[in-house]
Amino acid sequence: MIVLLVEDDAETAAYIKRSLKEHGHVVNHAATGREGLLLATQSQHDVLIVDRMLPGMDGLALVKTLRGAGQATPTLMLTTLSGIDDRVEGLNAGADDYLVKPFAFSELLARLNALARRPPPAQVQTTLQVGDLKIDLLKRRVTRGSELIELQPREFQLLEFLMRHADQIVTRTMLLEGVWEFHFDPKTNVVETHISRLRSKVDRGRQPELIQTIRGAGYCLRAPA
């Protein structure tokens, strides 16, 4: 089993690493949330052990970021917080199991083995690409060719939705529901305004133009064959 341990307490980390290695497992270690995020996205692991209280990016933010990007590796969260609300918050963030410190190593190992026995997560996309336009969902980074495109959060959501439906006609109603979570027509030009802003950043001055208006139907993002 290949384990990623994200734990900032040196003594706890050394104890877990030593004990897991004695049982024949491979352990990669990160001492901060951001370092853990980098290792989790760059290398394949069978299971993650994530401490909740980490410097910089805490464990909840780390797991939420991974889950938001489609990273489904089974995750055990460690914490000194034993309240029910704290455990619920960790599980809702995307953790698969929760273990309160201090703990017996035998329980930690049993929980890891149970997580590792689950069916492997399906391969998920962390990037989307249409023509020379590319989105990195983990880094929240958009490029066209070699040029970086700066987008506001809502513009990023809109582009991601269009790219996930590339070569399909996307209606105004679909965008209102999928990007703004409106299940009614707000009677504003919010969609048209954001499409115009997005088009100015993605297409203006570049060829070919990728975001197309389909008169009477909606919009389509496609690259010429």
C-alpha positions as CSV (number, residue, x, y, z in Angstrom):
1,M,0.0,0.0,0.0
2,I,1.3,3.5,-0.9
3,V,0.3,6.0,1.7
4,L,0.5,9.8,1.6
5,L,0.8,11.2,5.2
6,V,0.1,14.9,5.6
7,E,1.0,15.6,9.2
8,D,2.9,18.7,10.6
9,D,3.7,17.2,14.1
10,A,7.2,15.6,13.6
11,E,6.8,13.1,16.4
12,T,3.4,11.8,15.2
13,A,4.6,11.7,11.6
14,A,7.7,9.7,12.6
15,Y,5.7,7.3,14.6
16,I,3.2,6.6,11.8
17,K,5.9,6.4,9.1
18,R,8.0,3.9,11.1
19,S,5.0,1.8,12.0
20,L,3.6,1.6,8.5
21,K,7.0,0.8,7.0
22,E,7.4,-2.0,9.5
23,H,4.2,-3.5,8.0
24,G,5.6,-3.3,4.5
25,H,3.9,-0.1,3.3
26,V,5.4,2.8,1.4
27,V,4.9,6.2,3.0
28,N,5.3,9.7,1.4
29,H,5.2,12.5,3.9
30,A,4.2,16.2,3.7
31,A,4.4,18.6,6.6
32,T,2.0,21.3,5.2
33,G,-1.3,21.2,3.5
34,R,0.0,22.8,0.3
35,E,2.9,20.3,0.1
36,G,0.4,17.5,0.6
37,L,-1.8,18.9,-2.2
38,L,1.1,18.9,-4.5
39,L,2.1,15.3,-3.7
40,A,-1.5,14.1,-3.9
41,T,-1.9,15.5,-7.4
42,Q,1.5,14.6,-8.7
43,S,1.7,11.0,-7.5
44,Q,-0.7,8.0,-7.2
45,H,-1.5,6.8,-3.7
46,D,-3.7,4.1,-2.4
47,V,-4.8,6.1,0.6
48,L,-4.3,9.5,2.2
49,I,-3.8,10.2,5.9
50,V,-4.5,13.9,6.5
51,D,-4.2,15.8,9.8
52,R,-7.0,18.3,10.2
53,M,-4.9,21.1,11.8
54,L,-2.2,21.9,9.3
55,P,-0.2,25.2,8.7
56,G,-1.3,27.3,5.8
57,M,-4.0,25.1,4.1
58,D,-5.7,23.0,6.8
59,G,-6.9,19.5,6.3
60,L,-10.5,20.4,5.5
61,A,-9.4,22.8,2.7
62,L,-7.0,20.2,1.4
63,V,-9.6,17.5,1.1
64,K,-12.2,19.9,-0.3
65,T,-9.8,21.0,-3.0
66,L,-8.9,17.4,-4.0
67,R,-12.6,16.4,-4.1
68,G,-13.5,19.5,-6.0
69,A,-10.9,18.5,-8.7
70,G,-12.2,15.0,-8.9
71,Q,-9.5,13.4,-6.8
72,A,-11.2,10.4,-5.1
73,T,-8.3,8.7,-3.3
74,P,-9.7,7.2,0.0
75,T,-8.8,9.6,2.9
76,L,-8.5,9.1,6.6
77,M,-8.6,12.4,8.6
78,L,-6.7,12.7,11.9
79,T,-7.8,15.2,14.5
80,T,-7.6,16.2,18.2
81,L,-11.2,17.4,17.9
82,S,-13.6,14.8,19.1
83,G,-17.0,16.5,18.9
84,I,-19.7,15.1,16.7
85,D,-20.0,18.4,14.7
86,D,-16.2,18.3,14.0
87,R,-16.4,14.7,12.7
88,V,-19.4,15.6,10.6
89,E,-17.6,18.6,9.1
90,G,-14.6,16.4,8.2
91,L,-16.8,13.8,6.5
92,N,-18.8,16.4,4.7
93,A,-15.6,17.9,3.4
94,G,-14.9,14.7,1.6
95,A,-13.0,12.5,4.1
96,D,-13.9,8.8,4.1
97,D,-13.1,8.1,7.7
98,Y,-12.1,10.0,10.9
99,L,-9.8,9.0,13.7
100,V,-9.3,11.0,16.9
101,K,-5.9,11.5,18.5
102,P,-4.5,9.8,20.5
103,F,-5.1,6.5,18.7
104,A,-3.8,3.0,18.8
105,F,-1.7,2.1,15.7
106,S,-3.6,-1.1,15.3
107,E,-6.8,0.9,14.8
108,L,-5.2,3.2,12.3
109,L,-3.9,0.3,10.3
110,A,-7.3,-1.5,10.4
111,R,-9.0,1.7,9.1
112,L,-6.4,2.1,6.3
113,N,-6.8,-1.5,5.3
114,A,-10.6,-1.1,5.1
115,L,-10.2,2.0,2.9
116,A,-7.7,0.3,0.7
117,R,-10.1,-2.6,0.1
118,R,-12.6,-0.3,-1.5
119,P,-12.8,-0.5,-5.3
120,P,-10.2,1.8,-6.9
121,P,-11.5,5.3,-7.8
122,A,-12.3,5.8,-11.4
123,Q,-9.8,7.8,-13.4
124,V,-11.0,11.4,-13.4
125,Q,-10.0,14.4,-15.5
126,T,-8.1,17.2,-13.9
127,T,-7.7,19.1,-17.1
128,L,-10.1,20.0,-19.9
129,Q,-9.0,21.0,-23.4
130,V,-10.7,22.2,-26.6
131,G,-8.3,23.1,-29.4
132,D,-5.5,25.2,-27.8
133,L,-7.7,26.2,-24.9
134,K,-6.9,24.3,-21.7
135,I,-8.2,24.4,-18.1
136,D,-6.3,22.9,-15.2
137,L,-9.0,22.2,-12.6
138,L,-6.6,21.6,-9.7
139,K,-4.6,24.8,-10.2
140,R,-7.6,26.8,-11.4
141,R,-5.5,27.9,-14.4
142,V,-6.6,28.7,-17.9
143,T,-4.3,28.9,-20.9
144,R,-4.7,29.4,-24.6
145,G,-1.6,28.2,-26.3
146,S,1.2,29.4,-24.2
147,E,-0.7,32.5,-22.9
148,L,-2.2,32.6,-19.4
149,I,-5.8,33.9,-19.3
150,E,-7.0,35.5,-16.0
151,L,-10.6,34.7,-15.2
152,Q,-12.9,35.8,-12.4
153,P,-14.4,32.8,-10.4
154,R,-17.8,33.0,-12.2
155,E,-16.1,33.3,-15.6
156,F,-14.0,30.2,-14.7
157,Q,-17.2,28.3,-13.8
158,L,-18.9,29.3,-17.0
159,L,-15.9,28.3,-19.2
160,E,-15.6,24.9,-17.3
161,F,-19.3,24.3,-18.0
162,L,-18.9,25.1,-21.7
163,M,-15.8,22.9,-22.0
164,R,-17.5,20.0,-20.3
165,H,-20.2,20.3,-22.9
166,A,-17.9,21.0,-25.8
167,D,-19.4,20.5,-29.3
168,Q,-22.9,20.6,-27.8
169,I,-25.4,23.4,-27.9
170,V,-25.8,24.8,-24.3
171,T,-29.0,26.8,-23.7
172,R,-29.4,29.8,-21.5
173,T,-31.5,27.7,-19.1
174,M,-28.7,25.1,-18.8
175,L,-26.2,27.9,-18.0
176,L,-28.5,29.5,-15.4
177,E,-29.0,26.1,-13.7
178,G,-25.5,24.7,-14.1
179,V,-23.4,27.9,-13.4
180,W,-25.6,30.1,-11.3
181,E,-27.8,27.4,-9.7
182,F,-31.0,29.4,-10.7
183,H,-34.0,27.2,-11.3
184,F,-36.0,30.2,-12.5
185,D,-35.4,32.9,-15.1
186,P,-34.1,36.0,-13.2
187,K,-35.1,38.1,-16.2
188,T,-31.6,39.7,-16.4
189,N,-28.9,39.5,-19.1
190,V,-26.5,37.9,-16.6
191,V,-25.7,35.0,-19.0
192,E,-25.2,37.3,-22.0
193,T,-23.0,39.7,-20.0
194,H,-20.7,36.9,-18.8
195,I,-20.5,35.2,-22.2
196,S,-19.4,38.5,-23.7
197,R,-16.7,39.0,-21.0
198,L,-15.5,35.4,-21.4
199,R,-15.4,35.7,-25.2
200,S,-13.4,38.9,-24.9
201,K,-10.8,37.1,-22.8
202,V,-10.7,33.8,-24.6
203,D,-11.4,34.7,-28.3
204,R,-10.6,38.3,-28.9
205,G,-7.6,38.8,-31.1
206,R,-7.2,35.0,-31.5
207,Q,-8.0,32.5,-34.1
208,P,-10.1,30.4,-34.4
209,E,-12.9,31.8,-32.3
210,L,-14.1,29.0,-30.0
211,I,-17.2,30.4,-28.3
212,Q,-20.0,30.5,-30.8
213,T,-23.5,31.9,-30.5
214,I,-26.1,29.6,-32.0
215,R,-29.0,31.9,-33.0
216,G,-32.2,31.0,-31.3
217,A,-30.7,28.1,-29.4
218,G,-27.8,29.1,-27.1
219,Y,-24.0,28.7,-27.2
220,C,-21.4,26.2,-28.3
221,L,-17.7,25.9,-27.6
222,R,-16.0,24.0,-30.3
223,A,-12.7,23.9,-32.2
224,P,-12.7,23.5,-36.0
225,A,-11.9,20.0,-37.2
